[in-house]
Amino acid sequence: MPTPALRDLGVVFAGGMLGVGARFAIETAWPAHLGGWPWATFVINVTGSFALGFLYAFLGRRGPNVGARRLVRLGLGTGVIGGYTTYSTFAVETARLVEGGAAGIGIGYAVLSVVLGVAAAGLGAWIVPRRRGKPA
């Protein structure tokens, strides 16, 4: 029987493989073009923000971060969604746009990514039904 720390690491690792695989498939199917809006990363990060906001609100409204809820948060939140979303690619794409002479697109991409990402996370959390009474 693995220790809790090893079990948690395994859950994050397995989820991360799924998330990174999904991101790779989307970015391969929808590659960014030099000087153009990086649509794949933009969609990945906004949808990932929505999913993470939803997941955390859903789990949080059902009780403390222990047991099965903790494993789901680690596997789906840290693993799948953490592997799916990508701040580093977003940062590099923004820098390339700005340095490559498309500063307006780069700045717009950066601002819109952050604003819509935060809004999507908020929307994801907001749509989770509120439970009456104490969480399970």
C-alpha positions in Angstrom: 0.0 0.0 0.0 1.6 3.3 -1.0 2.0 6.1 1.4 -0.6 9.0 1.1 2.1 11.2 -0.4 3.0 8.6 -3.1 -0.7 7.9 -3.8 -1.3 11.7 -4.2 1.7 12.0 -6.5 0.4 9.1 -8.6 -3.0 10.6 -8.9 -1.5 14.0 -10.0 0.8 12.3 -12.4 -1.9 10.2 -14.0 -4.2 13.2 -14.4 -1.4 15.3 -15.7 -0.7 12.8 -18.5 -4.3 13.1 -19.6 -4.3 16.9 -19.4 -1.0 17.4 -21.2 -2.1 14.9 -23.9 -5.3 16.8 -24.5 -3.4 20.1 -24.7 -0.9 18.5 -27.1 -3.7 17.2 -29.4 -5.4 20.6 -29.5 -2.2 22.6 -30.1 -1.2 20.1 -32.8 -4.6 20.3 -34.6 -4.8 24.1 -34.2 -1.2 25.5 -34.4 -0.4 29.2 -33.8 0.8 31.2 -36.8 3.6 33.7 -36.6 2.2 37.1 -35.7 -1.4 35.7 -35.3 -3.7 35.1 -32.4 -2.7 31.9 -30.5 -6.2 30.5 -30.5 -5.4 27.0 -29.2 -3.7 28.3 -26.1 -6.3 30.9 -25.6 -9.2 28.4 -25.7 -7.3 25.9 -23.6 -6.6 28.4 -20.8 -10.1 30.0 -20.8 -11.9 26.6 -20.8 -9.4 25.3 -18.2 -10.1 28.3 -16.0 -13.8 27.6 -16.2 -13.3 23.9 -15.4 -11.1 24.6 -12.5 -13.5 27.2 -11.1 -16.4 24.7 -11.4 -14.4 21.8 -9.9 -13.2 23.8 -6.9 -16.6 25.2 -6.2 -18.3 21.9 -6.7 -16.0 20.1 -4.3 -15.8 22.9 -1.8 -19.6 23.0 -1.5 -19.7 19.3 -0.7 -17.3 19.4 2.2 -13.7 19.6 3.4 -10.7 18.8 1.2 -10.2 15.2 2.5 -10.7 11.7 1.4 -12.2 11.2 -2.1 -12.7 14.9 -2.6 -9.0 15.5 -2.1 -8.1 12.8 -4.6 -10.6 14.2 -7.1 -9.2 17.7 -6.6 -5.6 16.4 -7.0 -6.4 14.2 -10.0 -8.7 16.5 -11.9 -7.7 19.9 -10.7 -3.9 19.7 -10.2 -3.4 16.8 -12.6 -5.8 17.0 -15.6 -6.6 20.7 -15.6 -3.1 21.8 -14.4 -1.6 19.7 -17.3 -4.2 21.0 -19.8 -3.7 24.7 -19.1 -0.4 26.4 -19.8 0.8 29.7 -18.4 4.3 29.2 -19.8 3.1 28.8 -23.4 0.8 31.9 -22.9 3.8 33.9 -21.6 6.1 32.8 -24.5 3.4 33.5 -27.1 2.8 36.9 -25.7 6.5 37.8 -25.7 6.9 36.5 -29.3 4.0 38.6 -30.5 5.3 41.7 -28.9 8.9 41.1 -30.0 7.8 40.1 -33.5 6.2 43.4 -34.3 2.6 42.4 -33.3 2.6 44.3 -30.0 -1.1 45.2 -30.3 -2.1 41.6 -30.8 0.3 40.5 -28.0 -1.1 43.0 -25.5 -4.7 42.2 -26.5 -4.0 38.5 -26.2 -2.4 38.9 -22.7 -5.2 41.2 -21.4 -8.1 39.2 -22.9 -6.6 35.9 -21.7 -6.3 37.1 -18.1 -9.7 38.9 -18.0 -11.6 36.0 -19.7 -9.7 33.4 -17.7 -10.7 35.1 -14.4 -14.3 35.6 -15.7 -14.5 31.9 -16.8 -13.3 30.7 -13.4 -15.8 32.9 -11.7 -18.6 31.7 -14.0 -17.6 28.1 -13.4 -17.8 28.6 -9.7 -21.0 30.6 -9.9 -23.0 28.0 -11.9 -22.4 25.2 -9.3 -25.7 24.8 -7.4 -25.7 25.9 -3.8 -26.6 23.2 -1.4 -29.0 23.8 1.4 -27.9 22.7 4.8 -24.5 21.4 5.7 -22.1 19.9 3.2 -21.8 16.1 3.2 
